Amino acid sequence: MDKKLKTKSKTKSLKPNKESSTKLDVDLWEQNEDRFTICEFIPDRQANKSQQNIKAAATSGTVVCPGNAEALSLTASGSGKDAPVPQLSTTPTAISIAGCASGTALVTLDPDAATIEATEPERGNWTGRFDFLLSLLGYSVGLGNVWRFPYLCYNNGGGAFLIPFTIMLIIAGLPLMFMELSFGQYAALGPVAIYRRFCPLFRGLGTGMVIVSAIVMLYYNLIIAWTIFYMFASFRTQLPWQNCEPEWSTVHCFSYVMADQCEAANGTYYLRKCYNSTAAEEHNITEKALHALKRPPAEEYFNNFVLGLSSGIEETGNIKFSLAACLLIAWVIVFLCLCKGVQSSGKVVYFTALFPYLVLVILFFRGVTLPGANTGILFYLTPDWKQLANAQVWGDAAVQIFFALSPAWGGLITLSSYNKFSNNCYKDSLIVAFCNIATSFFAGLVIFSIIGFLAHELDVEVKKVVDQGAGLAFIVYPEVVTRLPISPVWSVLFFVMLLTLGLDSQFALMETVTTAILDKFPNLRQYKTWVVLFVGIFGYVGGLGFTTNSGMYWLQLMDKYAANWSVLLIAISECVLIAWIYGSQRFLNDIQGMIGKRSRLWNFFWGVMWRYITPATLLFILFFNWVEYKPAQYGHYVYPLWADTVGWIIGLLPVFIIFVVGVQQICKAPKHLNFRDRLKHLLRPTAEWGPAGRPCVNLHAERYQSQNYDRVTNTQILISGAPLEVTPYEDASNGNGNGNGNANATNGTDNGCRDVGMQL
C-alpha cells in the first residue's frame, strides 16, 4: 500500500458536467494527499468465473477517493504493470464498492460522457480567495448600512439597539449566510441549477431567487445613476443646490444663505424675499414666516430638477434624458466590470469594496471636528434601555440584518459557487458578518456627526433633520456639504462612496441572473460577454421606466414589495429543505468535507440553529412584517389601490412560480406512483447531486442513511478498462440500518477501505 500511496495519475483534466466546470487537478491533489481516502478493491469470491477473472486483473488496483472532492485521481495497476487510467463519469451516483462504507469513488455510467461534454467551456472560478471575500463584503455592506441603519439605531433606543441587532445577526443573519455560502460552494452551481438537482419538487425556489434579483437589479441601478448625476454635478466651484434657482425651485424653497443675509440686515425672509422691518410689520410677515412651509434647496433640487417628480404614480410624464444618460453610464460600468464574469469583477472589487471605508474614515475625521458633531453623536449613541422591551425594536433589528446580508436572493449562492471546493466559507461568513455590523455602527458615527453639525447650523434639534434612505443621501447630506469649506470636494467623495457601495451589490445581482442563464445553457459560456451584454440591455430598457416623472413612485413601490415577503418565504423554505428534509447533520458532514472536521459542539450549535432557531426567527420577521404592514406611500403621497395591487402581484410572483413549478413536477413524476410517493420521490436529491458537481461519488455512509437518495442500479466501475461489479446502496429501512446497504453482503470479504486522512 505504501507504494500505491505514492502512485500519481497523470490525467490532467476531465470534462465537466453540464452545470459545473470542475476538472481534475492532480497537482492540487498531491498537495492535499493527507485528506484523501484509499479504497482497495477486493474480489468477490462468490462471483462467477468470468467475473472473477475480470476482478483478478483489478485486485491490486486502488482508487483514490478525495474526501474533499477538491481534486480527483484514479490509478490502477495489475500484474506489476501500470494499467490504463479508467474513464470516469460526470454523473454522481450513490453506490457501495466491495464493502467500502465511506470515502469517495469514481464511477463510469457512460464511457462517452467525457467526449460528449468535451466541447463545453469552463464555468470559471475566482482567481484568488480575496476576490470572493471582497465581493461578498461588497454585496452585504451596501447602501442600507449608510442610509438606513443609523436612522434605525436612533429611532430604536440609540446604543441599546446594538444589542438586538447583534443577537439577530447571530440567530438569523449569520446562519443563513453560512448555509447559503456552504450550499453554493458544495455544489458549484447557481440557484436555479442547484435546486434542480437538490430538490426537484422545489426547484422553483432557485427561479424565485433569480426573479427577485432581476427585479431589484432593474431599479437598483437607477440609484447608482442618481449618484453618478450628483457626482458630475459636484464638479463645480459652487454646488448647484446651494441656492434656490428659479429654473427648479418653488416659492417654498428656503435658502438658508439668503435667510442669514436677510437676518443680518434686520429683515424677515419669507417666500424667497427679504422684507424690511416696516414691510414685515405692515403685512404681518413675521407671523407668516414662522408658520410657512420651508423646503431646503437640496430637496427641491432633487425632486424638481433631478427627478422631475410628478404629482403621482398615475401621471407618468416623460423620460428625463439626463437620468436616462446616467443610467446608461451605470449599465456600461456594470457591463465592463462583469463582461468576463468573476475573473473581471473579482479585480474591480478591490477598489469598490475598500474605497468606501477610506471615504468613511475621511468623513469621520472631518465630521467630528465640526461644531455640533458631539450633539449628533450623543443623540445617536445614548441608550434607551426601555426600548428593549418593545417588539418593534426587535422586529426592526431582524428585518435590517436579514436584508443587509441579503440571503434568499440567490446572490450568496451565486458568489460562493465560483469558490474552490476547499475554501473556508465558514471563516468568510464570520468575517463578513462582523464587518457588516462594524461598518453599520461606524457609518452611524459619521452620519450623525454631520447631522449634528447641520442641526447646529440651522439652530434646531437633531431629530428635526434626521432622515433615512434617499432623503438622507440626496437631500440631507447635500444640504450639509453646502455649509462646508471646499464643499464640492466633500460632495464628490460622498457620492463616489455611494457609487462604489451600490456597484458591489449590483454586481452580485447581475451575476445571479447571468449565472442562472449560463447554468441552464452551458454552451453559452463561451459567449459570456454577449450574455452579459444582453442582460445589460434588458436591464437598461427595463429601467427606463424609472427615469420618467413618476419613476420615483415606481421605485418605492418595487422596493417595498419586490424583495419582502417572498424572500422571507424562500428563506424559510430553504431552512426546512436543508435542515429537515435533507438533514442538518448530513449537510454539516458535507460542509466538513470542504473545510475539515469540527467538534461535536460546533455540529450541535449549527444543527439547532438551522432546525429551530433560525426558522423561528424568520417566522417572527414574516409575522412582524404582516402586522406592521401599511399601504405604500411616498412622503405624504398615498398610493392608489391599483398600485398596491400591482405591488402585491410583483411581490408574490416568485412564490407563485415556486408553486407552479412544484405542481408541474408532480404531474411529470412517474405515473405508477401515488401522490404521496411522488412527493417523496421529488423531495429526494437527484442522482446528479454531489460535491461541487464533480464526476465522483461521495460514499459517506451517514449521507445515505435516508430515503432521500435514489436507489441506483446497473452501475459499473471500470478498472483496467473492464467493468467491476458493484452493489447500490439501499435505503436504511431496507438494509442493515447503517447506511451501507448491501455493502456487507460480501461474505468473508474484509472491508477494503482505510483512511489516511480525515474521516467524517
N, C-alpha and C positions, 0 to 999 in steps of 0.2 A: 504493500500500500504506500510506503514512503516514496517509491519510485513513481507510483501512479499520481501521487500528490504533486509531483514536480512536472508532470506531463502538461504541456500547454498546447492548446489548439491554435492553429494559425488562421482559423476562419475569422476574417476581419469584419465581415458585415453580413447582416441578414435583413432582408427587406421587411419593412414594417407592415402591420396590418392596415386596414383601410382607415383607421382613425388614430393611428399612432405612428410616430416617426422613430421610435427607439430602435437602435441597431445593436448588434453585438459589439462590445468594446473589450477586447481581450486584454489590452494593456491595463485598463481600469480594473478588470477582474484580477489581474496579477497583483495589483496594488492592494486589493481588499480580500486577498485569498483567505485570511483568517476568519472571515464572516461567512464562509461557504460550507455547505454540507456535502459530504461524499456518500453516494449510494452505490453499493455493489450489487450487480445482478446475479442472483443465484438461480441456477436452472431448476425447473420443476421436475422432480424425479418421477412424477406420475404422468407426465406428458407422453404423447405418442412418440414413436421412434423418429419420425421425420422432424417433429418439433424439437426433440432432444438434440438432434444434430445441429439445428439452427442455433439453439441456445448454447450448445457446447462451444460453438465458434465465438460466442459472446460472453462466455463465463468469466473471462478475465477482464472484460470491459468495465469501464467506470463511467458514470455520468456525474458531471459536476453540476450541482444544483444551487445556484446562488440564493441565499436566504433573503437578500435584499433586492434581488432581481435587478441590480444596477447594471450588471453585465452578465452575459451568458457564454458558456463554452462547453463543448461536449467532445470528449475524446474516447476512443475505443481502440483496444489493441487485442490481438488474438494470436496465439501460437508464436509469440515472440516477434510478431511483425505488426507494424502500425496499420491499423485498419482505416479505411476511408472515413472521413467525417460524415456522419449521417445527416440526412436532410431534416430540417426542423419545420414544424408547423407554426403558423402565426395565429392559431386559434387556441386560447387557453381551455383546458378541459380537466375536470376533476377525476383522477384515477388513482389506483394504488398499484405499485410496481413491486411484485415479488416480496411482499412483506414490508415494504418501505412505508412507514407511517408518517413521516414528516420530511420536510425539506422541499425542494423544487426540482422537477424533472422536465426534460424536453421531449415533446411528443410530435409525431407526424400524423396528421389526418389526411393531408393532401400533398403528395410529393411535388405537385406542380405549383403549390401556393406561392413559393418564393419567386418562381418565374413569372407568374401572373401579375404579381404586385411589384415586379422589378422596376416598372416604369413610374411608379408613384413617387412624387417628390417628398422631401423631408418635411416634417411638421415644424421643426425648429425648436431651439431651446434658448434660454437666457445665456448670454456669453459669459456672464460672471454672477456670482452669488449676490453681490451688492446691486446688480441691475434689478433683480427681483425684489430685494429688500426695500430699495428706494422707490420702486414702482408701487409696492404695497403701501409704503409710508405715504406717498403722494396721493394714493387712492383713498386712504382712510382719513388723512388730515386734509380737509378741504375748506371750502368757504364757510361751512357751518361752524367750524372751530373759531373763526374770527368774528362772524356777524350774528351768530345765534347763541353760542354758549355763554358769552359774557352777560347777555341780557337775561338768560335763564338763571344764571348764578345770582344776579342782582335781585331778580324777581322772586326767588325761592329760598331766601334765607341767607344770602351772601355766602360767606365762607362755609357755613353749615351745609350748603348744597353739595360740597365736595364729598361729603360722607355718602349720601345716597347715590351720587354719580359713580363713585369708586365701587360701591357694592354692586350696583347694576352692571358695571364693567366686568366684574368677576363672575357674576352668576348668569349673565345674558350675553354680553358682547364678546368677551374672550372665548367662551366655549363654542359659540357659533363660528367665530373666525377660525379657531383651531380646527374645528370639524371640517369646514369647507376647504381650508388650505390642505389638510391631510387627504381629503376626498379627491380633490383635483390632482394633487401630486401623485397619489397612488395609481390612478387610472390614466393620467396624462391625456385627458380628454376635456373638451369644453362641456358646458352644462347640458346641451341637447344630447350630444353623443353619450355622455356618461350615464344619463338616466335611461337611455335606450337600452343600455347593457345592464345597468344595475337593477332596475325595476320596471319592466315593460308596462305594467299597469299604470304607473305614474310617470311615464316618460314625458308627459306633458309638463311636468314641473320644470324641466330644463327649457322648454319652449316658453313657458310663462316667464321665467327669469330673463330670457332674451328679449321678450316683448317689453318688459318693464325697462330694461336698459335702453332699448331702442327709443321708447317714448321719451325717457328722461334725456337721452342723447340729443333729441331734437331741440328741446328748449334750453338745455344747459349751455349749449354753445352760444346762445343769444346773450347770456350773462357774460360770457367771455367777450362777445362782441361789444357789450357796453363798456367793459374795462378798456378795450382797445380804443374805443371812441374817446373816453376820458383821457387815456394816455396821450393820444395825439393832441387833444385839446389843451393839455397841460404844457405843451412846448411853446409857451408864450411868456412874455415878460410879465403880463398880468392875466390871471386866470379869468376866463370868460364869465364865470358865475359870481364874480366878486361884487358886481353891481347889478341893479335891475335894468337890464337893457330893454328898450322899447319893443324890439322885434319879438320877444318871447315872454315878457313879464306882464302881469296884470296890475290893477290898482292896489291889490292887496299885497304886492311884493314889498317886503320891508327890508330896506337896505340899512344894515347896522352902521356902515361907514357914513352914509348921509345922515342918519339919525344922530350919530355922535357929533357930526359937524353942525347940525341944526341946534342941538342942545348946547353946544359951545357958544353959539350966538344968541343964547337965551330965547330960542324959538321952540315951536312944537311941531314935530314931524308927524304928518298924518296923510295917508293915501298918496305917498311919494312926493309930498310937497312940504315945504318948511314955512310955517306961519309964525309971524312975529307975535309978540305978546298982545298987541292991540287986536289984531285979527283973530287970534285964538280966543280972546275973551268975548269978542263980538259974536262969533259964530259957535261958541261953546265947543271949540276944537279940543281943548284939554280933556274934557269928559269923553268925547267921542274917541279920542286916541287911546284912552285906557281900555276900552271895550272893543276896539277894532280888530278885525281878523288880520293876523300878521303871518305872512309866509316868507321864509328866508329865500334869498335869491337862488341858492343851490337847489331848493325844492322846485321852484318854478322852472329853473333851467332843465332839470331832469324830466319833469312831467310835460312841459310845453315845448321845449326845444329838442331834447334827445328823443323822447318817446312820441311827442305829438299826441298825447293821450286824448282819446275821445271821451264822450260822456258816459259810455257804457259798452258792454261786450257786443250788444246788438248793432252798434254803429262801427262797422269795420273800417271805413275810411280807405286811405291809400297806403301803399308801401312807402316807408321812409327810406329813401335811397341811401342816405348816409349810414343808416343802420344795416341796410342790405349789403353795402360795400364792406362794412366792418365784419359782418357775418361771413362774407366770402373770405376775407383775410383770415378769420378764425378757422374756417374749414381748410384753407390752404395750409395753415400751420399744422393742423392735426394730420392732414394727409402726408405732408413732408416728414413728420415725425413717425408715422406708422406705416409708411409705404413698404418697408421691409419687415414689418412685424416687430416682434420683441427685440430683434437684433438692432433696429434703429431706435425704437422708443427706449430701450434699456440704456442707451447712452445719453439721450436727452434728459432723462430723469435726474442725472447727476446735477444738472442745473435747476430744473423745475422743482425738484423736491427739496433742495438745500437752500436755494435763494430766498424763499420766504422766511427762513429762520434768520438769515442775515439782515433782512429788512426789519423783521420784528425786533431784533436786538438794537438796531439803529433807532427805530421809532421809540423803543422803550427808554433809552438814554436821553432822547430828545424830549419825550413826554414827561418824565419825572422832573425835568428841570423847568417846566412851565409853571407859572403861578396857578394855583388851584388844583394842581395834579394830586396832591395829598388828599384833598377832599374827595376827589373821584375815586381814588384807590381805597380809602377807608369806607366809602359808600359801597364799594364792590366787595370788600372782604369782611366787613363787620358781620359776625354770625348772628343769626336769629334762631336760636335753638328750638323755639316753639314751632317753627315751621316744619321740623322733622316729624311732627305728629299729623301733618297734613298729607293726605293721599295724593293731592295734586303735585306736590314736590317730588314724590317717588315716581309718579307717572311721567312727569317731565324728564326726570333723570333717565328713566328706562327708554323713553322714546328717543332722547338725544343720543344716547350711546348706541342704540340699535341702528339709527340712521347715520350715525357718524362712521361706524365701521362698515356699514353697507353690506351685511350678509344677505343672502337670498336674492341678490340682484344678478348673480352669475359672475360678477367681476372677480371675486376671490377665487372661485373655482377656475376661471379662465387664466388668471395670472399664475396660479400655482401649477397649472397643467403643463407649463413650459419649464418647470424645475427639473433638475436631475433627481433621480429616484431617491437617492440617499440624503438629499438636502434636509437639514434640521428645521422643518416647518414649525415645530413646537417652539423653538427659540425665537423664530421670526415673529410668531404671533404674540409672544410675550413682549418683545421689543417694540412692536408697532402699537400694541395696546397701551403700554406705558408712555410711549411718545405721544399718543393721541391725547391722553388726559393731561400730560405735562404741557403740550402745546396749547390746549384749550385754556388751561389756567394762566399760562404766560401771556397769551393773547388778550385775556381779560384785563391783566395789569396794564398792557399797552393801551387798549381801547379806553379804559376808564380813566387813565391818567390824562388822555386827550379830551375826553368828555368833561372831566373836572375842569380843565382849562377853559373849555367853551362855556360851561356854566359860570365860571368866574368872569369871563369877558362879557357875558350877557346879563350878569348880576341876577341869576335865577338859580333855583335849586337844581341839583344834578338830575333828579328824576324828571325834570321838565324837558331835558334834551336827550334823554336815553331813548334809543330806538334799536331795532333789530332788522336783520335781513337786508334787502335792497335799500331800505331807508337809512340804515347805518352807513353802508358802503358808498352810496351815491348821493346822499343828502347831508347827513351829519358830518362825516369826515371831510367832504369837500368844503363845507362851511367852516370847519376848523382851520384847514390849511390856508384859507384866505387871510387869517389873522397871524400867520407865522412869517418870519423873515424868509426871504427866498422861497416863497410858497410854491412856485412851480416845481422845485426840486423835490419837496416832500410829497407833492401830488403825484409826480411821476413814479417815485419809489413805491408809494402805496398801491397804485394801480398796476404796476408791474408785478408786485407781490400777489395781488388778486388774480392777475392773469396766469401766473405760474401755478397758483393753488387750483384754479379752475381747470387748467390744461391737464394736470395729472389725473383728475377724476374723469375728464373727458376721454383721455387715452384708454382708461380701463373700460369705460362704457363702449367705446368704439371697438376695442379689441374683443369684447364679449360678443358683439354682433358678427364681426368678421370671422372669428374663430368658429362660431356656430355654422356659418356658411361653408368654411373650408373643411370642417369635420364632416359635414354632410356630403360635400363634393370634393373629396381629397385630390382629384385630378386638377382642381383649380389652384392648388398650392403653387404651381409653377407660374401662375398668373396672379399672384397675391397682390401685386401693385395695382393691377386692374380691378381686382375685387375691392380693395380699399378705396380706389377712386370712385367706383360705382356706389359704394355705401356713402362716401362723402358727398357725391352729387345728390343722392337721395336725401341725405340729411340736410343739405343746403336748401333744396327745393321745399322739403317739409318744414323747415324752419322759417321760410319766408313769411308764413302766416303770422309769425310772432313779431315781425317787423312792421306790421300795419299799425294804424292808430289804436286799434283795440288789442294789440298784441300783448300788452301787459296783463290785461284781464284774462286772456287765454293762458298765459304763462302761470299766473297764480292758480288758475283752475286745475291745470295739469299737475302743478306742484303739490296741490292738496290731495288729489285723488289718484294720480298715476302710480305712486310708489308708497302706498299707505297700507290699507287692509290686505290687499293682495300679497304684498311682500311678507306681512306677518303670517298669513295663512300658509304661504310657501315655506317659510322658516319652520313653522310648527310641523308641517307635513314632513319636512326634511329630517327633523329630530325623530319623529316616530318611525320613519323608514329605516334610518341608520341605527338608532339605538334600540328599537324594539323588534322590528321585523328582521333586519339583517343581524342584529345583535351587537350590543355595545362592546362586549369583550372580544368578539370576533373582529370588530373594527379596530379595537385597540391593539389586537395582535397584528393586524395589517400595518398599523402605524409603527409598531415596534420593529416590524420587518424593515422599515425605512430608516428609523432614527436610532435603533438599538433598544435593547431590553430595559424596562423600567421597573421600579419597585411595585409591590402589591398595593401600597398606599396610593401611588400615582394612578394605578389602574382603577382602584376603588373610587377615587375622587372624580375622575373624568366619567366613569360609568354612572355614578349617581347624578352628576351634573347633566349629562345628556339624556338620561332616562327620566329624571324627575324635576330637578330644579329649573333648568333652562326652559323646558316646555311650559312649566307652570308660570314662569316669569313672562314668557311670550303671550300666554293666555291673558295674564294680567294687563299687559300692554294693549292687547287687542280689545279687551273689555273696557279699559280706560279710554281708548280712542272712541269707542262707540258711545260711552256715557258722556264724554266731553264733546261729542260731535255738534257742530254748528254749521248751518249752510254757508257756503263760500261767500266771502266778501273781501273787498279791497278798499282799505280805508273806511270811508263812510258809505261806499257803494255796495249795495247788496245785490247779488246775482239773481237774475230771474230763475224761475223754476226749471225752465227748459235747459238752462246752462248747468244747473246742478244735476239734472238727469243725464246730460252728456258726460259730466264728470263721473257719475256712478258707473255708467256703461264702460268708460275707459278704464276706470279703476278695477272693475270686476272682470274685464276681458281676459286677463291671464288665468283667473280662476275658472272661467268658462272654458277656456282652451284645455285646461287640465281635465275637466270632466268629460269633454267631448272626446279627447284622445283616449281617456280611460274606457269609455263606452265602446269606442272603435276597437280597442284591443280585446275587449271581452267578446265582441262579435267575431273577431278574427281568430279567437282561440280554437283549439281542436274541438270539433263538433261532438265527439264522443264523450266529452267531459260535461258533467253537470255544472251548474252555476258556481257552486262552492269550490269545486275542484279547479274550475277555470281561474277563480280568484287566487287560489293557492299557486297555481302554475304561473300566473302573471306576476305574482309577488316575488318569485324566485329570480335571482340574477341569471342571466343567460350564460350559455357556455363560453361566450366571448369575454365575460367579466374576468379580470385578472389584474395582477400588479403592473401598472403602467402600460397596459396593452401589449406586454412583451410576449413573444412567442414561447411561452413556458407554462408550466402547470404548477400551481402552488399546492403542495400536498400537506400543509399543516393540518393535522387531524382535527384540531379544535375548530377549524374553519368549516368543516364539513359534517359536524355533528347535528345538522339541522336539515329539515326537508326543504330548506330554501334553495338547495342546489340540485340542478337537474342531474338525473342519472345518465351517465354516458356509457354507451356500449360500442362494441366493434372498434375500439381504439387500439392503435398499434404503435410500438416503439421500434424504430429502425436501428439496429446495431450491425455494423459491418454490412450495411445495405440490405439486411434481411429483417423481416418482422419478428418481434418478440412479443409473445402473448402477455397481455395484461388483463387485470380484472377491474371493473369500475367500482367506485365507492357506492355503497348502498346507503339509504337513509338510516339514521341512527335507530329508528324504530324497527328496521328490517335486519340490521346487522347485530353486532355484538355490543352495541352501545358505546363503543369507544371511538366512533367516527372512522374506523378503519375499514368498515365494510367487510368484504371478503378477503382482506389482506392477510388475515391469519389462517386462511384456508390452505395455505401451502404446507401440507403435512411434512413435519420433520425439517422444515426449512428455517434456518436461523435468520433473524432479522438482519438484512444486509446493509442497514443504514447506520452510520455512526457520524456524530457531529464533530467537526474540527473547529467550530466557532460557536457563535450564538445560537442557542436553541430556544425558541419561544415555547 
